[in-house]
Amino acid sequence: MLQELLGQKVAVRFLDGTSVREGVLEELDGQFVKYRSEYQLLYIPISSIRAVALETKERERPRVGFGQ
């Protein structure tokens, strides 16, 4: 399944509740995923990944304040 996400910008959520965003899946094999962002290069064990989410569109922030 992860093969389809190679070369795309994704967010990776880990089993401990942390996550990384704004990076690209570059390579994968049976044990590790190579993930590159603007600031870091990570080799992530597949066993530590909870979910991988494809980032397709910026999320709109709710407006704060009083208005009409």
mmJSON file of the N, C-alpha and C atoms, coordinates in Angstrom:
{"data_MODEL":{"atom_site":{
"group_PDB":["ATOM","ATOM","ATOM","ATOM","ATOM","ATOM","ATOM","ATOM","ATOM","ATOM","ATOM","ATOM","ATOM","ATOM","ATOM","ATOM","ATOM","ATOM","ATOM","ATOM","ATOM","ATOM","ATOM","ATOM","ATOM","ATOM","ATOM","ATOM","ATOM","ATOM","ATOM","ATOM","ATOM","ATOM","ATOM","ATOM","ATOM","ATOM","ATOM","ATOM","ATOM","ATOM","ATOM","ATOM","ATOM","ATOM","ATOM","ATOM","ATOM","ATOM","ATOM","ATOM","ATOM","ATOM","ATOM","ATOM","ATOM","ATOM","ATOM","ATOM","ATOM","ATOM","ATOM","ATOM","ATOM","ATOM","ATOM","ATOM","ATOM","ATOM","ATOM","ATOM","ATOM","ATOM","ATOM","ATOM","ATOM","ATOM","ATOM","ATOM","ATOM","ATOM","ATOM","ATOM","ATOM","ATOM","ATOM","ATOM","ATOM","ATOM","ATOM","ATOM","ATOM","ATOM","ATOM","ATOM","ATOM","ATOM","ATOM","ATOM","ATOM","ATOM","ATOM","ATOM","ATOM","ATOM","ATOM","ATOM","ATOM","ATOM","ATOM","ATOM","ATOM","ATOM","ATOM","ATOM","ATOM","ATOM","ATOM","ATOM","ATOM","ATOM","ATOM","ATOM","ATOM","ATOM","ATOM","ATOM","ATOM","ATOM","ATOM","ATOM","ATOM","ATOM","ATOM","ATOM","ATOM","ATOM","ATOM","ATOM","ATOM","ATOM","ATOM","ATOM","ATOM","ATOM","ATOM","ATOM","ATOM","ATOM","ATOM","ATOM","ATOM","ATOM","ATOM","ATOM","ATOM","ATOM","ATOM","ATOM","ATOM","ATOM","ATOM","ATOM","ATOM","ATOM","ATOM","ATOM","ATOM","ATOM","ATOM","ATOM","ATOM","ATOM","ATOM","ATOM","ATOM","ATOM","ATOM","ATOM","ATOM","ATOM","ATOM","ATOM","ATOM","ATOM","ATOM","ATOM","ATOM","ATOM","ATOM","ATOM","ATOM","ATOM","ATOM","ATOM","ATOM","ATOM","ATOM","ATOM","ATOM","ATOM","ATOM","ATOM"],
"id":[1,2,3,4,5,6,7,8,9,10,11,12,13,14,15,16,17,18,19,20,21,22,23,24,25,26,27,28,29,30,31,32,33,34,35,36,37,38,39,40,41,42,43,44,45,46,47,48,49,50,51,52,53,54,55,56,57,58,59,60,61,62,63,64,65,66,67,68,69,70,71,72,73,74,75,76,77,78,79,80,81,82,83,84,85,86,87,88,89,90,91,92,93,94,95,96,97,98,99,100,101,102,103,104,105,106,107,108,109,110,111,112,113,114,115,116,117,118,119,120,121,122,123,124,125,126,127,128,129,130,131,132,133,134,135,136,137,138,139,140,141,142,143,144,145,146,147,148,149,150,151,152,153,154,155,156,157,158,159,160,161,162,163,164,165,166,167,168,169,170,171,172,173,174,175,176,177,178,179,180,181,182,183,184,185,186,187,188,189,190,191,192,193,194,195,196,197,198,199,200,201,202,203,204],
"type_symbol":["N","C","C","N","C","C","N","C","C","N","C","C","N","C","C","N","C","C","N","C","C","N","C","C","N","C","C","N","C","C","N","C","C","N","C","C","N","C","C","N","C","C","N","C","C","N","C","C","N","C","C","N","C","C","N","C","C","N","C","C","N","C","C","N","C","C","N","C","C","N","C","C","N","C","C","N","C","C","N","C","C","N","C","C","N","C","C","N","C","C","N","C","C","N","C","C","N","C","C","N","C","C","N","C","C","N","C","C","N","C","C","N","C","C","N","C","C","N","C","C","N","C","C","N","C","C","N","C","C","N","C","C","N","C","C","N","C","C","N","C","C","N","C","C","N","C","C","N","C","C","N","C","C","N","C","C","N","C","C","N","C","C","N","C","C","N","C","C","N","C","C","N","C","C","N","C","C","N","C","C","N","C","C","N","C","C","N","C","C","N","C","C","N","C","C","N","C","C","N","C","C","N","C","C"],
"label_atom_id":["N","CA","C","N","CA","C","N","CA","C","N","CA","C","N","CA","C","N","CA","C","N","CA","C","N","CA","C","N","CA","C","N","CA","C","N","CA","C","N","CA","C","N","CA","C","N","CA","C","N","CA","C","N","CA","C","N","CA","C","N","CA","C","N","CA","C","N","CA","C","N","CA","C","N","CA","C","N","CA","C","N","CA","C","N","CA","C","N","CA","C","N","CA","C","N","CA","C","N","CA","C","N","CA","C","N","CA","C","N","CA","C","N","CA","C","N","CA","C","N","CA","C","N","CA","C","N","CA","C","N","CA","C","N","CA","C","N","CA","C","N","CA","C","N","CA","C","N","CA","C","N","CA","C","N","CA","C","N","CA","C","N","CA","C","N","CA","C","N","CA","C","N","CA","C","N","CA","C","N","CA","C","N","CA","C","N","CA","C","N","CA","C","N","CA","C","N","CA","C","N","CA","C","N","CA","C","N","CA","C","N","CA","C","N","CA","C","N","CA","C","N","CA","C","N","CA","C","N","CA","C","N","CA","C","N","CA","C"],
"label_alt_id":[null,null,null,null,null,null,null,null,null,null,null,null,null,null,null,null,null,null,null,null,null,null,null,null,null,null,null,null,null,null,null,null,null,null,null,null,null,null,null,null,null,null,null,null,null,null,null,null,null,null,null,null,null,null,null,null,null,null,null,null,null,null,null,null,null,null,null,null,null,null,null,null,null,null,null,null,null,null,null,null,null,null,null,null,null,null,null,null,null,null,null,null,null,null,null,null,null,null,null,null,null,null,null,null,null,null,null,null,null,null,null,null,null,null,null,null,null,null,null,null,null,null,null,null,null,null,null,null,null,null,null,null,null,null,null,null,null,null,null,null,null,null,null,null,null,null,null,null,null,null,null,null,null,null,null,null,null,null,null,null,null,null,null,null,null,null,null,null,null,null,null,null,null,null,null,null,null,null,null,null,null,null,null,null,null,null,null,null,null,null,null,null,null,null,null,null,null,null,null,null,null,null,null,null],
"label_comp_id":["MET","MET","MET","LEU","LEU","LEU","GLN","GLN","GLN","GLU","GLU","GLU","LEU","LEU","LEU","LEU","LEU","LEU","GLY","GLY","GLY","GLN","GLN","GLN","LYS","LYS","LYS","VAL","VAL","VAL","ALA","ALA","ALA","VAL","VAL","VAL","ARG","ARG","ARG","PHE","PHE","PHE","LEU","LEU","LEU","ASP","ASP","ASP","GLY","GLY","GLY","THR","THR","THR","SER","SER","SER","VAL","VAL","VAL","ARG","ARG","ARG","GLU","GLU","GLU","GLY","GLY","GLY","VAL","VAL","VAL","LEU","LEU","LEU","GLU","GLU","GLU","GLU","GLU","GLU","LEU","LEU","LEU","ASP","ASP","ASP","GLY","GLY","GLY","GLN","GLN","GLN","PHE","PHE","PHE","VAL","VAL","VAL","LYS","LYS","LYS","TYR","TYR","TYR","ARG","ARG","ARG","SER","SER","SER","GLU","GLU","GLU","TYR","TYR","TYR","GLN","GLN","GLN","LEU","LEU","LEU","LEU","LEU","LEU","TYR","TYR","TYR","ILE","ILE","ILE","PRO","PRO","PRO","ILE","ILE","ILE","SER","SER","SER","SER","SER","SER","ILE","ILE","ILE","ARG","ARG","ARG","ALA","ALA","ALA","VAL","VAL","VAL","ALA","ALA","ALA","LEU","LEU","LEU","GLU","GLU","GLU","THR","THR","THR","LYS","LYS","LYS","GLU","GLU","GLU","ARG","ARG","ARG","GLU","GLU","GLU","ARG","ARG","ARG","PRO","PRO","PRO","ARG","ARG","ARG","VAL","VAL","VAL","GLY","GLY","GLY","PHE","PHE","PHE","GLY","GLY","GLY","GLN","GLN","GLN"],
"label_asym_id":["A","A","A","A","A","A","A","A","A","A","A","A","A","A","A","A","A","A","A","A","A","A","A","A","A","A","A","A","A","A","A","A","A","A","A","A","A","A","A","A","A","A","A","A","A","A","A","A","A","A","A","A","A","A","A","A","A","A","A","A","A","A","A","A","A","A","A","A","A","A","A","A","A","A","A","A","A","A","A","A","A","A","A","A","A","A","A","A","A","A","A","A","A","A","A","A","A","A","A","A","A","A","A","A","A","A","A","A","A","A","A","A","A","A","A","A","A","A","A","A","A","A","A","A","A","A","A","A","A","A","A","A","A","A","A","A","A","A","A","A","A","A","A","A","A","A","A","A","A","A","A","A","A","A","A","A","A","A","A","A","A","A","A","A","A","A","A","A","A","A","A","A","A","A","A","A","A","A","A","A","A","A","A","A","A","A","A","A","A","A","A","A","A","A","A","A","A","A","A","A","A","A","A","A"],
"label_entity_id":["1","1","1","1","1","1","1","1","1","1","1","1","1","1","1","1","1","1","1","1","1","1","1","1","1","1","1","1","1","1","1","1","1","1","1","1","1","1","1","1","1","1","1","1","1","1","1","1","1","1","1","1","1","1","1","1","1","1","1","1","1","1","1","1","1","1","1","1","1","1","1","1","1","1","1","1","1","1","1","1","1","1","1","1","1","1","1","1","1","1","1","1","1","1","1","1","1","1","1","1","1","1","1","1","1","1","1","1","1","1","1","1","1","1","1","1","1","1","1","1","1","1","1","1","1","1","1","1","1","1","1","1","1","1","1","1","1","1","1","1","1","1","1","1","1","1","1","1","1","1","1","1","1","1","1","1","1","1","1","1","1","1","1","1","1","1","1","1","1","1","1","1","1","1","1","1","1","1","1","1","1","1","1","1","1","1","1","1","1","1","1","1","1","1","1","1","1","1","1","1","1","1","1","1"],
"label_seq_id":[1,1,1,2,2,2,3,3,3,4,4,4,5,5,5,6,6,6,7,7,7,8,8,8,9,9,9,10,10,10,11,11,11,12,12,12,13,13,13,14,14,14,15,15,15,16,16,16,17,17,17,18,18,18,19,19,19,20,20,20,21,21,21,22,22,22,23,23,23,24,24,24,25,25,25,26,26,26,27,27,27,28,28,28,29,29,29,30,30,30,31,31,31,32,32,32,33,33,33,34,34,34,35,35,35,36,36,36,37,37,37,38,38,38,39,39,39,40,40,40,41,41,41,42,42,42,43,43,43,44,44,44,45,45,45,46,46,46,47,47,47,48,48,48,49,49,49,50,50,50,51,51,51,52,52,52,53,53,53,54,54,54,55,55,55,56,56,56,57,57,57,58,58,58,59,59,59,60,60,60,61,61,61,62,62,62,63,63,63,64,64,64,65,65,65,66,66,66,67,67,67,68,68,68],
"pdbx_PDB_ins_code":[null,null,null,null,null,null,null,null,null,null,null,null,null,null,null,null,null,null,null,null,null,null,null,null,null,null,null,null,null,null,null,null,null,null,null,null,null,null,null,null,null,null,null,null,null,null,null,null,null,null,null,null,null,null,null,null,null,null,null,null,null,null,null,null,null,null,null,null,null,null,null,null,null,null,null,null,null,null,null,null,null,null,null,null,null,null,null,null,null,null,null,null,null,null,null,null,null,null,null,null,null,null,null,null,null,null,null,null,null,null,null,null,null,null,null,null,null,null,null,null,null,null,null,null,null,null,null,null,null,null,null,null,null,null,null,null,null,null,null,null,null,null,null,null,null,null,null,null,null,null,null,null,null,null,null,null,null,null,null,null,null,null,null,null,null,null,null,null,null,null,null,null,null,null,null,null,null,null,null,null,null,null,null,null,null,null,null,null,null,null,null,null,null,null,null,null,null,null,null,null,null,null,null,null],
"Cartn_x":[0.805,0.0,0.849,1.943,2.785,3.453,3.569,4.182,3.478,2.167,1.389,1.686,2.249,2.528,3.958,4.778,6.162,6.193,7.028,7.171,6.133,5.224,4.172,4.391,3.854,3.966,2.957,3.454,2.602,2.921,2.023,2.243,2.308,3.268,3.429,3.136,2.197,1.865,2.427,3.054,3.727,2.892,3.254,2.539,2.555,3.61,3.693,2.918,2.232,1.404,2.066,3.352,4.03,3.828,4.216,4.079,5.092,5.278,6.077,5.214,5.407,4.582,5.439,4.819,5.428,6.643,6.69,7.813,7.362,8.332,8.074,8.615,7.833,8.316,9.204,10.474,11.409,11.633,11.783,12.036,11.372,11.165,10.705,11.108,11.271,11.523,10.705,11.013,10.233,10.35,11.353,11.569,11.568,12.004,12.165,11.535,11.214,10.739,11.705,12.12,12.977,12.073,12.128,11.229,12.079,11.895,12.699,11.786,12.123,11.453,12.49,12.084,12.996,14.157,13.93,14.917,15.582,15.023,15.581,15.348,16.174,16.037,15.863,14.768,14.465,14.388,14.931,14.731,13.833,12.576,11.557,11.267,11.365,10.965,9.456,9.074,7.654,6.867,7.498,6.8,6.431,6.992,6.669,5.617,5.138,4.173,2.748,1.944,0.517,-0.268,0.006,-0.747,0.101,-0.204,0.407,-0.741,-0.719,-1.805,-1.281,-1.971,-1.627,-2.13,-1.24,-1.621,-2.032,-3.325,-3.82,-4.144,-4.532,-4.964,-4.737,-4.404,-4.244,-5.577,-5.515,-6.707,-7.063,-8.34,-8.771,-8.91,-8.311,-8.386,-9.704,-10.348,-11.598,-11.308,-12.228,-12.082,-12.338,-11.537,-11.669,-12.08,-13.038,-13.453,-14.939,-15.344,-16.769,-16.986,-17.944,-18.213,-19.641,-19.908,-21.27,-21.351],
"Cartn_y":[-1.199,0.0,1.265,1.262,2.448,2.744,1.755,1.954,3.069,3.174,4.183,5.596,5.747,7.064,7.536,6.729,7.13,8.398,9.351,10.602,11.647,11.36,12.309,12.878,14.075,14.723,14.099,13.569,12.866,13.3,12.955,13.088,11.673,11.429,10.109,10.243,9.429,9.412,8.136,8.289,7.166,6.591,5.396,4.709,5.489,6.28,7.026,8.343,8.642,9.841,11.021,10.948,12.03,11.884,12.915,12.849,13.752,13.541,14.41,14.76,15.993,16.479,17.174,17.434,18.232,17.562,16.239,15.529,14.581,14.0,13.127,11.73,10.706,9.327,9.081,8.774,8.582,7.123,6.275,4.846,4.04,2.759,1.857,0.436,-0.34,-1.77,-2.488,-3.711,-4.485,-4.036,-3.214,-2.833,-1.329,-0.512,0.914,1.741,2.996,3.986,5.157,5.633,6.821,8.022,8.985,10.142,11.405,12.313,13.532,14.755,15.665,16.963,18.034,19.271,20.377,20.401,19.934,20.054,18.76,17.611,16.362,15.201,14.19,12.929,11.851,11.103,10.081,8.708,7.721,6.316,5.758,5.517,5.168,3.672,2.973,1.559,1.433,0.557,0.378,-0.033,-0.755,-1.215,-0.071,1.128,2.254,3.184,2.899,3.771,3.338,4.307,4.052,4.337,5.488,5.875,6.769,6.725,7.628,8.33,9.669,10.448,11.279,11.233,12.021,13.44,14.423,15.819,16.376,16.54,16.954,18.443,19.055,20.442,21.066,22.349,23.053,23.095,22.87,22.907,24.355,24.701,26.059,26.237,27.285,27.59,28.296,27.968,28.671,30.122,30.983,32.406,32.654,33.533,33.863,35.325,35.592,36.982,37.144,38.367,38.68,39.238,38.743,39.199,38.878,39.141,38.911,37.706],
"Cartn_z":[0.0,0.0,0.0,0.738,0.796,-0.537,-1.402,-2.714,-3.48,-3.327,-4.048,-3.572,-2.373,-1.81,-2.045,-2.695,-2.962,-3.796,-3.38,-4.103,-3.781,-2.851,-2.505,-1.11,-0.881,0.414,1.374,2.497,3.455,4.89,5.781,7.218,7.785,8.674,9.291,10.776,11.276,12.699,13.312,14.489,15.135,16.271,16.72,17.792,19.104,19.348,20.607,20.574,19.477,19.385,18.688,18.401,17.7,16.191,15.453,14.006,13.325,12.032,11.18,9.973,9.479,8.365,7.328,6.198,5.135,4.519,4.525,3.941,2.846,2.168,1.025,1.324,0.992,1.073,-0.134,0.114,-0.994,-1.35,-0.338,-0.582,0.52,0.237,1.29,0.957,2.024,1.867,2.933,3.223,4.181,5.624,5.947,7.343,7.585,6.61,6.836,5.718,6.068,5.114,5.159,4.002,3.93,3.698,4.638,4.646,4.692,3.74,3.677,3.741,4.674,4.748,4.449,4.515,4.241,5.223,6.451,7.515,7.935,7.565,8.075,7.121,7.286,6.575,7.631,7.552,8.553,7.902,8.594,8.248,9.34,9.012,10.001,9.933,11.069,11.073,10.833,9.953,9.641,10.878,11.786,12.996,13.939,13.76,14.641,14.051,12.844,12.166,12.493,12.911,13.135,11.87,11.215,10.021,9.134,7.849,6.876,6.168,6.185,5.596,4.439,3.325,2.163,2.365,2.233,2.408,1.057,0.85,-0.45,-0.533,0.572,0.535,1.9,1.921,3.188,3.926,5.207,6.033,6.337,6.179,6.475,7.97,8.464,9.891,10.177,11.292,11.636,11.953,11.591,11.877,13.344,13.903,15.304,15.39,16.237,16.421,16.219,16.236,16.088,14.699,14.023,12.66,12.271,11.038,10.562,9.693],
"occupancy":[1.0,1.0,1.0,1.0,1.0,1.0,1.0,1.0,1.0,1.0,1.0,1.0,1.0,1.0,1.0,1.0,1.0,1.0,1.0,1.0,1.0,1.0,1.0,1.0,1.0,1.0,1.0,1.0,1.0,1.0,1.0,1.0,1.0,1.0,1.0,1.0,1.0,1.0,1.0,1.0,1.0,1.0,1.0,1.0,1.0,1.0,1.0,1.0,1.0,1.0,1.0,1.0,1.0,1.0,1.0,1.0,1.0,1.0,1.0,1.0,1.0,1.0,1.0,1.0,1.0,1.0,1.0,1.0,1.0,1.0,1.0,1.0,1.0,1.0,1.0,1.0,1.0,1.0,1.0,1.0,1.0,1.0,1.0,1.0,1.0,1.0,1.0,1.0,1.0,1.0,1.0,1.0,1.0,1.0,1.0,1.0,1.0,1.0,1.0,1.0,1.0,1.0,1.0,1.0,1.0,1.0,1.0,1.0,1.0,1.0,1.0,1.0,1.0,1.0,1.0,1.0,1.0,1.0,1.0,1.0,1.0,1.0,1.0,1.0,1.0,1.0,1.0,1.0,1.0,1.0,1.0,1.0,1.0,1.0,1.0,1.0,1.0,1.0,1.0,1.0,1.0,1.0,1.0,1.0,1.0,1.0,1.0,1.0,1.0,1.0,1.0,1.0,1.0,1.0,1.0,1.0,1.0,1.0,1.0,1.0,1.0,1.0,1.0,1.0,1.0,1.0,1.0,1.0,1.0,1.0,1.0,1.0,1.0,1.0,1.0,1.0,1.0,1.0,1.0,1.0,1.0,1.0,1.0,1.0,1.0,1.0,1.0,1.0,1.0,1.0,1.0,1.0,1.0,1.0,1.0,1.0,1.0,1.0,1.0,1.0,1.0,1.0,1.0,1.0],
"B_iso_or_equiv":[0.0,0.0,0.0,0.0,0.0,0.0,0.0,0.0,0.0,0.0,0.0,0.0,0.0,0.0,0.0,0.0,0.0,0.0,0.0,0.0,0.0,0.0,0.0,0.0,0.0,0.0,0.0,0.0,0.0,0.0,0.0,0.0,0.0,0.0,0.0,0.0,0.0,0.0,0.0,0.0,0.0,0.0,0.0,0.0,0.0,0.0,0.0,0.0,0.0,0.0,0.0,0.0,0.0,0.0,0.0,0.0,0.0,0.0,0.0,0.0,0.0,0.0,0.0,0.0,0.0,0.0,0.0,0.0,0.0,0.0,0.0,0.0,0.0,0.0,0.0,0.0,0.0,0.0,0.0,0.0,0.0,0.0,0.0,0.0,0.0,0.0,0.0,0.0,0.0,0.0,0.0,0.0,0.0,0.0,0.0,0.0,0.0,0.0,0.0,0.0,0.0,0.0,0.0,0.0,0.0,0.0,0.0,0.0,0.0,0.0,0.0,0.0,0.0,0.0,0.0,0.0,0.0,0.0,0.0,0.0,0.0,0.0,0.0,0.0,0.0,0.0,0.0,0.0,0.0,0.0,0.0,0.0,0.0,0.0,0.0,0.0,0.0,0.0,0.0,0.0,0.0,0.0,0.0,0.0,0.0,0.0,0.0,0.0,0.0,0.0,0.0,0.0,0.0,0.0,0.0,0.0,0.0,0.0,0.0,0.0,0.0,0.0,0.0,0.0,0.0,0.0,0.0,0.0,0.0,0.0,0.0,0.0,0.0,0.0,0.0,0.0,0.0,0.0,0.0,0.0,0.0,0.0,0.0,0.0,0.0,0.0,0.0,0.0,0.0,0.0,0.0,0.0,0.0,0.0,0.0,0.0,0.0,0.0,0.0,0.0,0.0,0.0,0.0,0.0],
"pdbx_formal_charge":[null,null,null,null,null,null,null,null,null,null,null,null,null,null,null,null,null,null,null,null,null,null,null,null,null,null,null,null,null,null,null,null,null,null,null,null,null,null,null,null,null,null,null,null,null,null,null,null,null,null,null,null,null,null,null,null,null,null,null,null,null,null,null,null,null,null,null,null,null,null,null,null,null,null,null,null,null,null,null,null,null,null,null,null,null,null,null,null,null,null,null,null,null,null,null,null,null,null,null,null,null,null,null,null,null,null,null,null,null,null,null,null,null,null,null,null,null,null,null,null,null,null,null,null,null,null,null,null,null,null,null,null,null,null,null,null,null,null,null,null,null,null,null,null,null,null,null,null,null,null,null,null,null,null,null,null,null,null,null,null,null,null,null,null,null,null,null,null,null,null,null,null,null,null,null,null,null,null,null,null,null,null,null,null,null,null,null,null,null,null,null,null,null,null,null,null,null,null,null,null,null,null,null,null],
"auth_seq_id":[1,1,1,2,2,2,3,3,3,4,4,4,5,5,5,6,6,6,7,7,7,8,8,8,9,9,9,10,10,10,11,11,11,12,12,12,13,13,13,14,14,14,15,15,15,16,16,16,17,17,17,18,18,18,19,19,19,20,20,20,21,21,21,22,22,22,23,23,23,24,24,24,25,25,25,26,26,26,27,27,27,28,28,28,29,29,29,30,30,30,31,31,31,32,32,32,33,33,33,34,34,34,35,35,35,36,36,36,37,37,37,38,38,38,39,39,39,40,40,40,41,41,41,42,42,42,43,43,43,44,44,44,45,45,45,46,46,46,47,47,47,48,48,48,49,49,49,50,50,50,51,51,51,52,52,52,53,53,53,54,54,54,55,55,55,56,56,56,57,57,57,58,58,58,59,59,59,60,60,60,61,61,61,62,62,62,63,63,63,64,64,64,65,65,65,66,66,66,67,67,67,68,68,68],
"auth_comp_id":["MET","MET","MET","LEU","LEU","LEU","GLN","GLN","GLN","GLU","GLU","GLU","LEU","LEU","LEU","LEU","LEU","LEU","GLY","GLY","GLY","GLN","GLN","GLN","LYS","LYS","LYS","VAL","VAL","VAL","ALA","ALA","ALA","VAL","VAL","VAL","ARG","ARG","ARG","PHE","PHE","PHE","LEU","LEU","LEU","ASP","ASP","ASP","GLY","GLY","GLY","THR","THR","THR","SER","SER","SER","VAL","VAL","VAL","ARG","ARG","ARG","GLU","GLU","GLU","GLY","GLY","GLY","VAL","VAL","VAL","LEU","LEU","LEU","GLU","GLU","GLU","GLU","GLU","GLU","LEU","LEU","LEU","ASP","ASP","ASP","GLY","GLY","GLY","GLN","GLN","GLN","PHE","PHE","PHE","VAL","VAL","VAL","LYS","LYS","LYS","TYR","TYR","TYR","ARG","ARG","ARG","SER","SER","SER","GLU","GLU","GLU","TYR","TYR","TYR","GLN","GLN","GLN","LEU","LEU","LEU","LEU","LEU","LEU","TYR","TYR","TYR","ILE","ILE","ILE","PRO","PRO","PRO","ILE","ILE","ILE","SER","SER","SER","SER","SER","SER","ILE","ILE","ILE","ARG","ARG","ARG","ALA","ALA","ALA","VAL","VAL","VAL","ALA","ALA","ALA","LEU","LEU","LEU","GLU","GLU","GLU","THR","THR","THR","LYS","LYS","LYS","GLU","GLU","GLU","ARG","ARG","ARG","GLU","GLU","GLU","ARG","ARG","ARG","PRO","PRO","PRO","ARG","ARG","ARG","VAL","VAL","VAL","GLY","GLY","GLY","PHE","PHE","PHE","GLY","GLY","GLY","GLN","GLN","GLN"],
"auth_asym_id":["A","A","A","A","A","A","A","A","A","A","A","A","A","A","A","A","A","A","A","A","A","A","A","A","A","A","A","A","A","A","A","A","A","A","A","A","A","A","A","A","A","A","A","A","A","A","A","A","A","A","A","A","A","A","A","A","A","A","A","A","A","A","A","A","A","A","A","A","A","A","A","A","A","A","A","A","A","A","A","A","A","A","A","A","A","A","A","A","A","A","A","A","A","A","A","A","A","A","A","A","A","A","A","A","A","A","A","A","A","A","A","A","A","A","A","A","A","A","A","A","A","A","A","A","A","A","A","A","A","A","A","A","A","A","A","A","A","A","A","A","A","A","A","A","A","A","A","A","A","A","A","A","A","A","A","A","A","A","A","A","A","A","A","A","A","A","A","A","A","A","A","A","A","A","A","A","A","A","A","A","A","A","A","A","A","A","A","A","A","A","A","A","A","A","A","A","A","A","A","A","A","A","A","A"],
"auth_atom_id":["N","CA","C","N","CA","C","N","CA","C","N","CA","C","N","CA","C","N","CA","C","N","CA","C","N","CA","C","N","CA","C","N","CA","C","N","CA","C","N","CA","C","N","CA","C","N","CA","C","N","CA","C","N","CA","C","N","CA","C","N","CA","C","N","CA","C","N","CA","C","N","CA","C","N","CA","C","N","CA","C","N","CA","C","N","CA","C","N","CA","C","N","CA","C","N","CA","C","N","CA","C","N","CA","C","N","CA","C","N","CA","C","N","CA","C","N","CA","C","N","CA","C","N","CA","C","N","CA","C","N","CA","C","N","CA","C","N","CA","C","N","CA","C","N","CA","C","N","CA","C","N","CA","C","N","CA","C","N","CA","C","N","CA","C","N","CA","C","N","CA","C","N","CA","C","N","CA","C","N","CA","C","N","CA","C","N","CA","C","N","CA","C","N","CA","C","N","CA","C","N","CA","C","N","CA","C","N","CA","C","N","CA","C","N","CA","C","N","CA","C","N","CA","C","N","CA","C","N","CA","C","N","CA","C","N","CA","C"],
"pdbx_PDB_model_num":[1,1,1,1,1,1,1,1,1,1,1,1,1,1,1,1,1,1,1,1,1,1,1,1,1,1,1,1,1,1,1,1,1,1,1,1,1,1,1,1,1,1,1,1,1,1,1,1,1,1,1,1,1,1,1,1,1,1,1,1,1,1,1,1,1,1,1,1,1,1,1,1,1,1,1,1,1,1,1,1,1,1,1,1,1,1,1,1,1,1,1,1,1,1,1,1,1,1,1,1,1,1,1,1,1,1,1,1,1,1,1,1,1,1,1,1,1,1,1,1,1,1,1,1,1,1,1,1,1,1,1,1,1,1,1,1,1,1,1,1,1,1,1,1,1,1,1,1,1,1,1,1,1,1,1,1,1,1,1,1,1,1,1,1,1,1,1,1,1,1,1,1,1,1,1,1,1,1,1,1,1,1,1,1,1,1,1,1,1,1,1,1,1,1,1,1,1,1,1,1,1,1,1,1]
}}}
